[in-house]
Amino acid sequence: MHQDWHWPEPSSSDGNTVITNVRLAYSNKEQASKAWSIEIHGGRVAKVLPSVGDDQVGVTPESRDPSTCTVVDAQGGLVLPSDFPEAMRVTKAAKSEFPKQLEDLYARGARIIQESVEHGVTAIRAHVEIDTSVGFACLEAALKLQCKYSAHCDVQIAIFAQEPLFDSVDHQKPGQNFSLLEEAAQRHGVSVVGSAPYVEPSIEQAKLNIGLIFDVADARGVDQVDFHLDYNLDPNSEPLIYEVISQAKKRYQTKRGASDAATRSSSSSSIDVDGVDFDPPNSNDAPISHAKRLRPCPRITIGHATRLQLLSAVQWRELVLAISDLPIVLVGLPQSDMYMQGRSSWDDPLGAPRGTLRVPYLFQKHGIEIAMSVNNVENAFTPQGSLDPLSLCTFGVGVFQAATPADIRTLARSVTLTSKRAIGQSEIPLDLAPTVGDLADFVVLHGRSSLQSAVLNPCFDRTTVKAGRVVACRRSARWLAS
């Protein structure tokens, strides 16, 4: 048996690391073809220097002293930002047993985090379901995992109402599921609140669901909300994203500010989406004098949104304009979307349509960056796929028929930089290649020297660096029988 790689030890050097002989994902071909060294001090990039042969220009012997820092020889491998958020949920049947199987629940979560970090993940948004079936069992496990793995991965806890907030179509007020969600929002460690409004008994209650989630966020000072909605391919259904937009503009101070709210609304016309009129809120919805007291709009993540695939080019342009002053990021969940959507087309000659957001196309045509994420790990909604976010890029090349250099770059950004934005990371690098001052959260892709090779055929061998510390290392053993 032959082992190719040296295994770096987990860092204990206060975030001081040097990564040598590494390729960077520059858009400039000449820069992308060169070998570089990244010097990290205190968890941030201090220097990015060219490598010449076995020498690293500008990297001093002291900076490579193993007693004061960790040295990782990438051997020509590629470095990418290592922030790949993931959404984890479970089915109703399985979760009903969770309160009785707390140890199994914790072990499952630990396995998911460990394997994710080995893939290069340094941040996870965990959708923790809260309802009468599970109570706070999932939340208790998530809080423990958040603490245990804080040095390896930022576990962002999103308390999530996957079940209806209203008990029946006749109810005017939300039921016990909402009361539990309100209580969970008070727990330290919870930073996101969300729901799946499409599960409500009626469209009216779905819209009320959206408002209730905003209510919880406002009452508890939560700065991020997460909706899974418009999860269908029905042209007759009303896209609920417009309800999210409408409520957000009435409730919050937007990026453009109140000073031009009247101008914006007076120049806006209603948007017709397959027979549904959406009227952007006007200045009468939130008087200018009152708007100054409104808090900034929380970051809004919208997952799935497969219904938007049916929008025309004009409707997409109108939608992009409508959300331009709101912190809204769409997140495609392609493994779940492709498995679940379009089943009514089973007997059609071409089968189900490609029912997931077209990430490269929408960026090319409308300038909207869409994140992609792993979702529903190993359950009835997504029985297939791995925890590797880069595998979504490979999957996307085929699904989206997108393999140009620009497409590959968009796909890579969707699971790194755009995903950072989706979960509200405060410091996001400007590009896939690191610059001085960036947080040193990386994944080293050994055996892949270009962005194209990393996306088209992701490697197994990886080293994960979080805040300048090596937190995971995965290597394969290779042998060939004679």
For each residue, the residues with C-beta under 8 A, 3 or more apart:
1: 477 479
2: 477 478 479
3: 475 477 478
4: 475 478
5: 75 446 461 475
6: 73
7: 473 475
8: 11 70 71 72 463 470 473
9: 70 470
10: 469 470 471
11: 8 15 16 17 70 468 469 470 471
12: 469
13: 16 17 68 69 70 468 469
14: 42 43 468
15: 11 40 41 42 43 44 440 467 468 469
16: 11 13 40 41 42 63 68 69 70 468
17: 11 13 40 69 70 71 72 440 465 468 469 470
18: 37 38 39 40 56 59 63 64 69 70 71 72
19: 22 37 38 40 72 74 79 442 444 465
20: 37 51 56 59 71 72 73 74
21: 35 37 51 73 74 75 76
22: 19 35 36 37 38 51 74 76 77 78 79 444
23: 32 33 34 35 36 74 76 77 78 79 449 450
24: 31 32 36 48 78 79 432 433 434
25: 32 78 79 80 409 412 431 432 433 451 454
26: 31 32 431 433
27: 32 409 431
28: 31 32
29: 32 33
30: 33 34
31: 24 26 28 34 433
32: 23 24 25 26 27 28 29 450 451
33: 23 29 30
34: 23 30 31 50 51
35: 21 22 23 50 51 76
36: 22 23 24 48 49 50 51
37: 18 19 20 21 22 47 48 49 50 51 56 57 58 59
38: 18 19 22 45 47 48 49 79 434 440 442
39: 18 45 46 47 48 49 59 63
40: 15 16 17 18 19 43 44 45 46 69 440 465 468
41: 15 16 44 46 468
42: 14 15 16 468
43: 14 15 40 439 440 467 468 469
44: 15 40 41 437 438 439 440 468
45: 38 39 40 48 434 435 436 437 438 439 440
46: 39 40 41 436
47: 37 38 39 58 59 436
48: 24 36 37 38 39 45 433 434 435 436
49: 36 37 38 39 56 57 58 59
50: 34 35 36 37 57
51: 20 21 22 34 35 36 37 55 56 57
52: 55 56 57
53:
54:
55: 51 52
56: 18 20 37 49 51 52 59 64
57: 37 49 50 51 52
58: 37 47 49
59: 18 20 37 39 47 49 56 63 64
60: 63 64
61: 64 65
62: 65 68
63: 16 18 39 59 60 69
64: 18 56 59 60 61 69 71
65: 61 62 68 69
66: 69 70 71
67:
68: 13 16 62 65
69: 13 16 17 18 40 63 64 65 66
70: 8 9 11 13 16 17 18 66 469 470
71: 8 17 18 20 64 66
72: 8 17 18 19 20 444 463 465 470
73: 6 20 21
74: 19 20 21 22 23 77 78 79 444 446 463
75: 5 21 446 447
76: 21 22 23 35 449
77: 22 23 74 444 445 446 447 448 449 459 461
78: 22 23 24 25 74 444 445 448 449 450 451 453 454
79: 19 22 23 24 25 38 74 434 442 443 444 445
80: 25 120 412 416 432 442 443 445 451 454
81: 416 417 420 429 432 434 441 442 443
82: 120 121 122 416 441 442 443 464 465 466
83: 121 122 123 416 417 419 420 425 441
84: 116 119 120 121 122 123 373 374 389 390 415 416 419
85: 121 123 124 125 156 371 373 419 420 422 423
86: 112 116 121 124 125 126 373 374 375 377 387 389
87: 125 126 127 303 331 333 373 374 375 376
88: 109 112 124 126 127 375 376 377
89: 127 129 160 162 375 376 379 381
90: 94 95 98 129 138 376 379
91: 94 95 379 380 381
92: 95 96 133 162 163
93: 96 380
94: 90 91 97 98 379
95: 90 91 92 98 129 133 134 138
96: 92 93 133 134
97: 94 100 101
98: 90 94 95 101 102 105 134 137 138
99: 102 134 135 137
100: 97
101: 97 98 104 105
102: 98 99 105 106 137 140 141
103: 106 107
104: 101 107 108
105: 98 101 102 108 109 137 138 141
106: 102 103 109 110 141 144 145
107: 103 104 110 111
108: 104 105 111 112
109: 88 105 106 112 113 126 141 142 145
110: 106 107 113 114 145 148 149
111: 107 108 114 115
112: 86 88 108 109 115 116 377 387
113: 109 110 116 117 124 145 149 152 153 155
114: 110 111 117 118 149
115: 111 112 118 119 387
116: 84 86 112 113 119 121 124 153 387
117: 113 114 120 121 122 149 152 153 464 471 472
118: 114 115 462 464 472 474
119: 84 115 116 386 387 388 389 390 443 462 464 474
120: 80 82 84 117 389 390 443 445 462 464
121: 82 83 84 85 86 116 117 124 153 387 389 464
122: 82 83 84 117 152 153 154 441 464 466 471
123: 83 84 85 153 154 155 156 420 423 425 441
124: 85 86 88 113 116 121 153 154 155 156
125: 85 86 87 156 158 192 226 301 423
126: 86 87 88 109 142 145 155 156 157 158
127: 87 88 89 158 160 162 194 226
128: 138 139 142 157 158 159 160
129: 89 90 95 134 138 160 161 162 163
130: 134 135 136 138 139 159 160 161 177 180 181 184
131: 134 135 161 162 163 177 180
132: 135 163 176 177 180
133: 92 95 96 163
134: 95 96 98 99 129 130 131 137 138
135: 99 130 131 132 180
136: 130 139 140 180 184
137: 98 99 102 105 134 140 141
138: 90 95 98 105 128 129 130 134 141 142
139: 128 130 136 142 143 157 159 184 187 190
140: 102 136 137 143 144
141: 102 105 106 109 137 138 144 145
142: 109 126 128 138 139 145 146 155 157
143: 139 140 146 147 157 187 189
144: 106 140 141 147 148
145: 106 109 110 113 126 141 142 148 149 155
146: 142 143 149 150 155 157 189
147: 143 144 150
148: 110 144 145
149: 110 113 114 117 145 146 152 153 155
150: 146 147 153 154 155
151: 466 469 471
152: 113 117 122 149 466 471 472
153: 113 116 117 121 122 123 124 149 150 466 471
154: 122 123 124 150
155: 113 123 124 126 142 145 146 149 150
156: 85 123 124 125 126 191 192 423
157: 126 128 139 142 143 146 189 190 191 192
158: 125 126 127 128 190 191 192 193 194 224 226
159: 128 130 139 181 184 185 190 192 193 194
160: 89 127 128 129 130 193 194 195 196 226
161: 129 130 131 164 165 177 178 181 194 195 196 209 213
162: 89 92 127 129 131 195 196 199
163: 92 129 131 132 133 177 199
164: 161 167 177 199 200 201 205 209
165: 161 174 175 177 178 181 195 200 205 208 209 212
166: 169 171 173 174 175 200 201 205 208 209
167: 164 171 175 176
168: 171 201
169: 166 201 202 205
170:
171: 166 167 168 174 175 205
172:
173: 166
174: 165 166 171 177 178 179 208 212
175: 165 166 167 171 178 179
176: 132 167 179 180
177: 130 131 132 161 163 164 165 174 180 181
178: 161 165 174 175 181 182 212
179: 174 175 176 182 183
180: 130 131 132 135 136 176 177 183 184
181: 130 159 161 165 177 178 184 185 193 195 216
182: 178 179 185 186 216 219
183: 179 180 186
184: 130 136 139 159 180 181 187 190
185: 159 181 182 190 193 216 217 219 220 222
186: 182 183 190 220
187: 139 143 184 190
188:
189: 143 146 157
190: 139 157 158 159 184 185 186 187 193 222
191: 156 157 158 222 223 224
192: 125 156 157 158 159 222 224 225 226 301 423
193: 158 159 160 181 185 190 213 216 217 220 222 224 225 226
194: 127 158 159 160 161 213 225 226 227 228 301
195: 160 161 162 165 181 209 210 212 213 227 228
196: 160 161 162 199 227 228 229 231
197: 200 206 207 209 210 227 229 240
198: 206 228 229 230 231 232 240
199: 162 163 164 196
200: 164 165 166 197 203 205 206 208 209
201: 164 166 168 169 205
202: 169 205 206
203: 200 206 207 238
204: 207 208
205: 164 165 166 169 171 200 201 202 208 209
206: 197 198 200 202 203 209 210 229 240 243
207: 197 203 204 210 211 240 243
208: 165 166 174 200 204 205 211 212
209: 161 164 165 166 195 197 200 205 206 212 213
210: 195 197 206 207 213 214 227 229 240 243 244 247
211: 207 208 214 215 247
212: 165 174 178 195 208 209 215 216
213: 161 193 194 195 209 210 216 217 225 227
214: 210 211 217 218 225 247 248 251 298
215: 211 212 218 219
216: 181 182 185 193 212 213 219 220 222
217: 185 193 213 214 220 221 222 223 224 225 298
218: 214 215 221 251 295
219: 182 185 215 216
220: 185 186 193 216 217
221: 217 218
222: 185 190 191 192 193 216 217 225 298
223: 191 217 298 299 424
224: 158 191 192 193 217 298 299 300 301 423 424
225: 192 193 194 213 214 217 222 298 299 300 301
226: 125 127 158 160 192 193 194 300 301 302 303
227: 194 195 196 197 210 213 240 244 300 301 302 303
228: 194 195 196 198 231 302 303 304
229: 196 197 198 206 210 240 241 244 302 303 304 305
230: 198 237 239 240 241 302 304 305 306 307 308
231: 196 198 228 304 305 306 307 340 341
232: 198 237 306 307 341
233: 306 307 309 310 341 342 353 355
234: 237 307
235: 274 310
236: 274 275
237: 230 232 234 307
238: 203 242 273 276
239: 230 242 273 276 307 308 311
240: 197 198 206 207 210 227 229 230 243 244
241: 229 230 244 245 302 305 308 319
242: 238 239 245 246 271 273 276 278 322
243: 206 207 210 240 246 247
244: 210 227 229 240 241 247 248 300 302 328
245: 241 242 248 249 278 280 322 323 326 328
246: 242 243 249 250 278 279 280 281
247: 210 211 214 243 244 250 251
248: 214 244 245 251 252 254 297 300 326 328
249: 245 246 252 254 280 281 285 286 326
250: 246 247 281 285 286
251: 214 218 247 248 286 294 297
252: 248 249 294 295 296 297 298
253: 257 258 291 292 294 295 296 297
254: 248 249 257 261 297 325 326
255: 297 325 326 327
256: 259 260 261 264 325
257: 253 254 260 261
258: 253 261 286 288 291 292 294
259: 256 288
260: 256 257 263 264
261: 254 256 257 258 264 265 283 286 288 291
262: 265 266 282 283 288
263: 260 266 267
264: 256 260 261 267 268 280 325
265: 261 262 268 280 281 282 283
266: 262 263 282 283
267: 263 264
268: 264 265 280 282
269:
270: 277 278 279 280
271: 242 277 278 279 280 315 318 319 322
272: 275 276 277 278 315
273: 238 239 242 276 278 311 315
274: 235 236 310
275: 236 272
276: 238 239 242 272 273
277: 270 271 272
278: 242 245 246 270 271 272 273 322
279: 246 270 271 282
280: 245 246 249 264 265 268 270 271 322
281: 246 249 250 265 285 286
282: 262 265 266 268 279 285
283: 261 262 265 266 286 287 288
284: 287
285: 249 250 281 282
286: 249 250 251 258 261 281 283 290 291 294
287: 283 284 290 291
288: 258 259 261 262 283 291 292
289: 292
290: 286 287 293 294
291: 253 258 261 286 287 288 294
292: 253 258 288 289
293: 290
294: 251 252 253 258 286 290 291
295: 218 252 253
296: 252 253
297: 248 251 252 253 254 255 300 326 327
298: 214 217 222 223 224 225 252 327
299: 223 224 225 327 329 423 424
300: 224 225 226 227 244 248 297 326 327 328 329
301: 125 192 194 224 225 226 227 328 329 331 422 423
302: 226 227 228 229 230 241 244 305 328 329 330 331
303: 87 226 227 228 229 331 333 373 375
304: 228 229 230 231 331 332 333 336 337
305: 229 230 231 241 302 308 330 331 332 357
306: 230 231 232 233 309 337 341 355 356 357
307: 230 231 232 233 234 237 239 310
308: 230 239 241 305 311 316 319 330 357
309: 233 306 353 354 355 356 357 358
310: 233 235 274 307
311: 239 273 308 315 316 319
312: 315 316
313: 316 317 365
314: 317 318
315: 271 272 273 311 312 318 319
316: 308 311 312 313 319 320 362 365 366 368
317: 313 314 320 321 366
318: 271 314 315 321 322
319: 241 271 308 311 315 316 322 323
320: 316 317 323 324 366 367 368
321: 317 318 324
322: 242 245 271 278 280 318 319
323: 245 319 320 326 328
324: 320 321
325: 254 255 256 264
326: 245 248 249 254 255 297 300 323
327: 255 297 298 299 300
328: 244 245 248 300 301 302 323
329: 299 300 301 302 369 370 371 418 421 422
330: 302 305 308 357 368 370 371
331: 87 301 302 303 304 305 370 371 372 373 419 422
332: 304 305 337 356 357 359 370 371 372 373 414
333: 87 303 304 336 337 356 372 373 374 375 376
334: 337 338 356 372 392 395 396 399
335: 338 339 374 375 376 382 384 385 392 395
336: 304 333 339 340 375 376 381 382
337: 304 306 332 333 334 340 341 355 356 357
338: 334 335 341 352 354 355 356 399
339: 335 336 381 382 383 384
340: 231 336 337 343 355 381
341: 231 232 233 306 337 338 352 353 355 356
342: 233 345 351 352 353 355
343: 340 346 352
344:
345: 342 348 350 351 352 353
346: 343 351 352
347:
348: 345 351 352
349:
350: 345 353
351: 342 345 346 348
352: 338 341 342 343 345 346 348 355
353: 233 309 341 342 345 350
354: 309 338 358 399 400
355: 233 306 309 337 338 340 341 342 352
356: 306 309 332 333 334 337 338 341 399
357: 305 306 308 309 330 332 337 362 370
358: 309 354 361 362 400
359: 332 362 363 370 372 396 400 402 410 411 414
360: 363 364 396 400 402 406 407 410 411
361: 358 364 365 400 402
362: 316 357 358 359 365 366 368 370
363: 359 360 366 367 368 369 370 410
364: 360 361 406 407 410
365: 313 316 361 362
366: 316 317 320 362 363
367: 320 363
368: 316 320 330 362 363
369: 329 363 410 413 414 418 421
370: 329 330 331 332 357 359 362 363 414 418
371: 85 329 330 331 332 414 415 418 419 421 422
372: 331 332 333 334 359 389 392 393 396 411 414 415 419
373: 84 85 86 87 303 331 332 333 389 392 415 419 422
374: 84 86 87 333 335 377 385 387 388 389 392
375: 86 87 88 89 303 333 335 336 381 382
376: 87 88 89 90 333 335 336 379 381 382
377: 86 88 112 374 382 387
378: 382 383
379: 89 90 91 94 376 382 383
380: 91 93 383
381: 89 91 336 339 340 375 376
382: 335 336 339 375 376 377 378 379 385
383: 339 378 379 380
384: 335 339
385: 335 374 382 391 395
386: 119 391
387: 86 112 115 116 119 121 374 377
388: 119 374 391 458
389: 84 86 119 120 121 372 373 374 392 393 415 419
390: 84 119 120 393 394 415 454 455 458
391: 385 386 388 394 395 458
392: 334 335 372 373 374 389 395 396 411 414 415
393: 372 389 390 396 397 408 411 412 414 415 455 458
394: 390 391 397 398 455 456 457 458
395: 334 335 385 391 392 398 399
396: 334 359 360 372 392 393 399 400 402 411 414
397: 393 394 400 401 402 403 407 408 411 455 456
398: 394 395 401
399: 334 338 354 356 395 396
400: 354 358 359 360 361 396 397 407
401: 397 398
402: 359 360 361 396 397 407 408 410 411
403: 397 407 408 456
404: 407 408
405: 408 409 452
406: 360 364 409 410
407: 360 364 397 400 402 403 404 410 411
408: 393 397 402 403 404 405 411 412 451 452 455 456
409: 25 27 405 406 412 413 432 451
410: 359 360 363 364 369 402 406 407 413 414
411: 359 360 372 392 393 396 397 402 407 408 414 415 455
412: 25 80 393 408 409 415 416 432 451 454 455
413: 369 409 410 416 417 418 432
414: 332 359 369 370 371 372 392 393 396 410 411 418 419
415: 84 371 372 373 389 390 392 393 411 412 418 419
416: 80 81 82 83 84 412 413 419 420 432
417: 81 83 413 420 421 428 429 431 432
418: 329 369 370 371 413 414 415 421 422
419: 83 84 85 331 371 372 373 389 414 415 416 422 423
420: 81 83 85 123 416 417 423 425 428
421: 329 369 371 417 418 424 425 428
422: 85 301 329 331 371 373 418 419
423: 85 123 125 156 192 224 299 301 419 420
424: 223 224 299 421
425: 83 123 420 421 428
426:
427: 438 439
428: 417 420 421 425
429: 81 417 432 434 435 438 439
430: 435
431: 25 26 27 417 435
432: 24 25 80 81 409 412 413 416 417 429 451
433: 24 25 26 31 48
434: 24 38 45 48 79 81 429 438 440 442
435: 45 48 429 430 431 438
436: 45 46 47 48
437: 44 45
438: 44 45 427 429 434 435
439: 43 44 45 427 429 467
440: 15 17 38 40 43 44 45 434 465 466 467 468
441: 81 82 83 122 123 465 466 467
442: 19 38 79 80 81 82 434 464 465
443: 79 80 81 82 119 120 462 463 464 465
444: 19 22 72 74 77 78 79 462 463 464 465
445: 77 78 79 80 120 448 454 458 459 461 462
446: 5 74 75 77 459 461 462 463 475
447: 75 77 459 461
448: 77 78 445 453 454 457 458 459
449: 23 76 77 78 453
450: 23 32 78 453 454
451: 25 32 78 80 408 409 412 432 454 455
452: 405 408 455 456
453: 78 448 449 450 456 457
454: 25 78 80 390 412 445 448 450 451 457 458 459
455: 390 393 394 397 408 411 412 451 452 458
456: 394 397 403 408 452 453
457: 394 448 453 454
458: 388 390 391 393 394 445 448 454 455
459: 77 445 446 447 448 454 462
460: 474 476
461: 5 77 445 446 447 474 475 476
462: 118 119 120 443 444 445 446 459 472 473 474
463: 8 72 74 443 444 446 470 472 473 474
464: 82 117 118 119 120 121 122 442 443 444 470 471 472 473
465: 17 19 40 72 82 440 441 442 443 444 468 469 470 471
466: 82 122 151 152 153 440 441 469 471
467: 15 43 439 440 441
468: 11 13 14 15 16 17 40 41 42 43 44 440 465
469: 10 11 12 13 15 17 43 70 151 465 466
470: 8 9 10 11 17 70 72 463 464 465 473
471: 10 11 117 122 151 152 153 464 465 466
472: 117 118 152 462 463 464
473: 7 8 462 463 464 470
474: 118 119 460 461 462 463
475: 3 4 5 7 446 461
476: 460 461
477: 1 2 3
478: 2 3 4
479: 1 2
480:
481:
482:
